[in-house]
Amino acid sequence: MNAPPDIMENLKVLIIAHVAGGGYVRTTDNFVRTAGGLGALFINHTEVYRERGFRGTKEYIEGFIGDNKVNCVIYMPSTFEFYFDVGFFEHIRKTCFTVMVAGEIETDYESRTAYYAQAMDLVLLPNFTSVAALGQIGVDSMPYWGWYSPDNYASSAPSTKTIDVSFLGQLKEKHGRQALINHLVSDGIKVETFGPDSPGGVITQEDKIRIYKETKINLNLAGVNRKTRLTGSRGIHRRAKQFKTNLFEAAFCGGFVLSEYVPGTENLFEIGKEIDVFRDKPELSRKVKYYLSHDEEREAMAASARVRALKERKFNVANAVSDLFETLDGLRKKKKYEPSAIYLDPEFLTNYTTYRLWPIAGFIKSGKWMHALEELKIIAGRPILDLYQIRIFLIEEILDKFPAVKTLMKKIFERSGK
């Protein structure tokens, strides 16, 4: 599905994002690839930053915008990144319609997203509830779900149900997930788990599809990261739930989904007819046992969920990106630039300054000393760093060369951070 030609003649889109590729189907890659097919331009800002540094990257992007007559910029930041100052996007907003795709907003809203959002004309969200939160600070936003290509889930793998219950994803680093799995196991239910910290290990995309198809009950667990660079010792974010790709991918594969409830789930699938949800451990056990003993009902719901997944324009990346561009063009034409009131609180500034440690390490490794010095000058302008993030930096960047010492120090830091 292509965007109407008249829209793409007028809408000149630049996507600023990091595309990693790899074995899994990454939603960011899907978006960038599809948008590129419609004529959008692309800058991998992490690669440019490694070559040009802080000031050079901003100059490159501004020049690219001018040379290509870009009038809409979509910024897709990676998790935890603070490459750019907020003022940079406010400057771009004078001539372009600025859009940010928010990722881990459930854990970084107060640390990062809310601040960059001030310089955006629109924020695309991975949930429904954050629309009101951003609205309270005068920022327009909308949920966006169009990351999936149905073709990626086509497979000739057999659909014989050989697995009772499965879960694909991280467990130990995500709040509450391991406890839910343990609860099922203690209740006599066999659960197979796959992921970097699971017995099943990391799997390929082909295996992922096969497991979705062969599983009677695909669990979608919605717990967020227990701790991140930005949350530090805070714990209140652990009460939040977030939408995960399992919900959509299993449905595309025709697998039955039992999902931990996230506010707004009913706006995506019909609960009780296409998927089902649970809110606590007793309800999880009860529903797992019920659906394991009601094959026809379970498979009928899975079939209905697949029909919904395939027909929804908002899930299909080709249709969703086309519709998004049409929306952006309409909003762009109506826009009248007015300077945004930008507030940068101490927590944001500390995170922004502390982040400089990562590019500094990269520039030193590559011998780009002037770029490293540029980052040091930013730190010197506000020499207040976050201790917890410094710990992570030491573990990730310095101790990597000494694995045994790294393991020991990580355990010490984790204990002291509890």
Phi, psi and omega in degrees: 000122181259150173292148178307134184307321182295331178291311183288344174287329183260329183267116180250101188263136170241126176257126176252110186201167174253121178251123186257331184070207179107185187288325181279156175279105182273132184295323178299316179300317178303314182297311183297316181296316180293316179297322178297325177294338178268359178110000180290147176266164187216137171233123172276095191293333179292322177291317179297319181297319180298329182270324191248344179079188187298299183291319182297325179292317179296319179295320179297315181295316179298319178295320179297318179299313181293315182296327184256009178053043179291136177235005177213124180244126176249116181258124181240083184291145172285166181301129174075000187282147176224046182299319189252150171280152182299324181300332178299316181286327176295324176295315178297326183296343178296328184240349183232155170277118187259135182228138174237137174264114181275132181261270184275057185292336180295334181250342185238014182304309184280345182264329187218302191304314183300328183283313177294329181299334180299334183257019181244144174278337180203142175240130176266128190248153177265017178205180179262326190289334183285347177302315181292321181299315178289326178299327180293337177254017172079025180248128178283141180206168177203146175293147178219130186235004190276069182248354195248138175252114181307329180299333181290345184249008176284135182200149177266010181300143181297149183254015176299131184279101182253351182239128179291302183222136177221157173221134178245121178144183179286149179242297191294326182275354180254132187295127171083348186291311181298324179297322179292318177297314180300323179297316178296316180299317179293341179267010176084015182258129180278125180235129175256129182241148182223136181156180185296337180239030182237157178304326181286344178069182178286136184240165179278167176299321179297318178293325179301311179298316181299317181294317176304317184287323186272353183269135176289316180231111176270117180277136172243104182262134194250011180295143182270176176302133178296318181210140176229177175306323189270333181281330180056234182274355179295148181231351186298331181295341183292346175286342184283155173237149181226150177291137180238160185294335180306323182302317184275316184295316179297321178296317177301326182276356181082019178269149178283136183243126169248111190248141167298135187290133172237133181309125180101357180305324181295345177275353181252314178225155178277114182290131180093346179237332179243317174222176170226164184228162173223157182240346179206176185297313180301319180292325177299309180299316183299316183285325176299313180297322181296310185286335175292335182256005179230072186300313185296315180296316181298313182289329176294320178294319179298319179296321180293322179295322179294318177300315179298314182300319183286330184269340183288117177298326186288345176267328186280117188302324182295314180286319185294319179293319178300313179295321179298315180298323177296318178296316181296322180296320178295317179293321180300318182293330181275345187292137170235113187296131169225137181304138178271140174285113185259123177246125179238102184278165183306320182298316179296314182297323177295316178296317180298316181290316181297326181300335182302337181300323182291309176296328177301313180299318179296318181292323178295318180299324183267002177077017179267076188292325180293323177293321177297319179297322178300319178292321179297325178295325177296317178296319181298332179289338176207078189283053176239111184248158181270122185298318182297318179291329176296320177302313180297319179301315180299320180291313186283323190254322186268314187277357178302331182284347182229080187307317182295316178293322180300314181299316180296313182294324179299318179296320179296315181294320181296319180293318181288340181272351181285000000 
